[in-house]
Amino acid sequence: MRFTTLIFAALASLSPTASARSVFAHFILGNAGSYTESQWQSDIKLAQEVGIDAFVLNIAPPLAGATSTQVASAFKAANGLDSDFKLFFSFDYLGGGQPWIASDVISLLKTYTPNAAHFKHNKVPLVSTFEGTSNIGDWAHIRASIPGGIFFIPDWSSLGPGGISARLGIIDGAFSWDMWPTGANNMTDVPDKAWKAALGSKAYMMGVSPWFFTNLPAYNKAWVWRGDDLWHERWQQVLAVNPTFVEIVTWNDYGESHYIGPLYNDGIPRAPNANAHPYVDNMPHDGWRQILPYYIAQYKSGGTAPFWYRLTAAAAGNNGGVTGNNCPSAINLGGYQAYVDPNTIVEDKVFFTVLVKSPATITVQIGGGAPVTFKATRVGTNHFSTPFNGQIGFVKICIVRNGATVLSATGAAIQAHPASGVTNYNSWVGSAST
Ligand SMILES: *[C@@H]1O[C@H](CO)[C@@H](O)[C@H](O)[C@H]1NC(C)=O
């Protein structure tokens, strides 16, 4: 009975760093002026489908009127869906021709931060801005006025990382709007790393955008920045920077051509001398959204490494009448292919695929044998295999980065012989993941 028991060791995840990362999309509420609740729900479902956790509602003053109405509609829609999708505010201090009045900010936050659909980080409602550096002084009072406080991540990009480091006492993190390259250059993560360094232990919200072109003279803007490779490259930079949050810019800013949501005709600017229809109509961006689940999974996952193998060498048992190929035999009546010895078809190896967000070293050890080392040099998936080489015992796989084991798992033992005497050609599959 030596081989009757397969011992499945528990998968041991050793990663201490898996924290709740989140991905948001910047939503221009002003472009949703005529949204119905069901239109809100339709957008929420599309966003949720691709892994976005919340819309950041960009709202400009005044609070009364369309802003109030649409905020109410958005929250009602989210509440009605009873999904995990969330909303929170980016108070736009430049978009309304006037800054936000602190008492309006407080009133809105008091109304909506207790709402189940309001995004909370560690149970504290997240609040953001678009600029507003002339009103920095308002925020101590705003924070103190909200029961339970706020998790405040303003976008005060115009201050730069240097300016933000002098204001760490009044923020919980920062969002940088610096996400398009200047001139004929590719975007890099150098600015992001500077923001992250300036923030120390505070949260960094990194901006990711696919494009930027605007031609709205009435709003004094007619310019283009390089998009091109940006959508892909920027997500790779997210993996390298590993921010606490990612904010996609945007869901629906048609006038600036960086929308990833569906075209919504009534949301496309049509003002005199500020008509975006000539460059937005019939220019869908949905394909950019469709790849998000993969980018987001890479960002959120600390890594994953499925590994699989048969539990004995193929020739360690009787083949039980199994043939390589579907060839004529006592069992395969009507077989139509040439006979091949089954044990020459399958390889006695441990196979594994490693998804990593930055290069890492992988070691695989069978029983008490020497660990074999592999280098995962690609961000994304890396595939390898290593032969049994006659070794038996538990299979241990470790992902190591900078000398520290970030993931490890131990899989079922490879046996010298199958317990029944007959080879099982099926695969045992385990996974090390966070
Ligand atoms: C910009 O990025 C693309 C894609 O990675 C690359 O092919 C190209 O060479 C880069 N251009 C410059 C100027 O670095």
The ligand as a Gaussian input file, in Angstrom:
#p B3LYP/6-31G(d) Opt

LIG

0 1
 C        7.725000      54.389000     -28.558000
 O        7.176000      53.171000     -28.123000
 C        7.023000      52.226000     -29.168000
 C        6.298000      51.027000     -28.607000
 O        6.949000      50.484000     -27.509000
 C        8.388000      51.868000     -29.739000
 O        8.226000      50.969000     -30.823000
 C        9.057000      53.147000     -30.214000
 O       10.354000      52.851000     -30.647000
 C        9.108000      54.175000     -29.125000
 N        9.618000      55.429000     -29.653000
 C       10.570000      56.119000     -29.051000
 C       10.950000      57.419000     -29.696000
 O       11.119000      55.733000     -28.027000

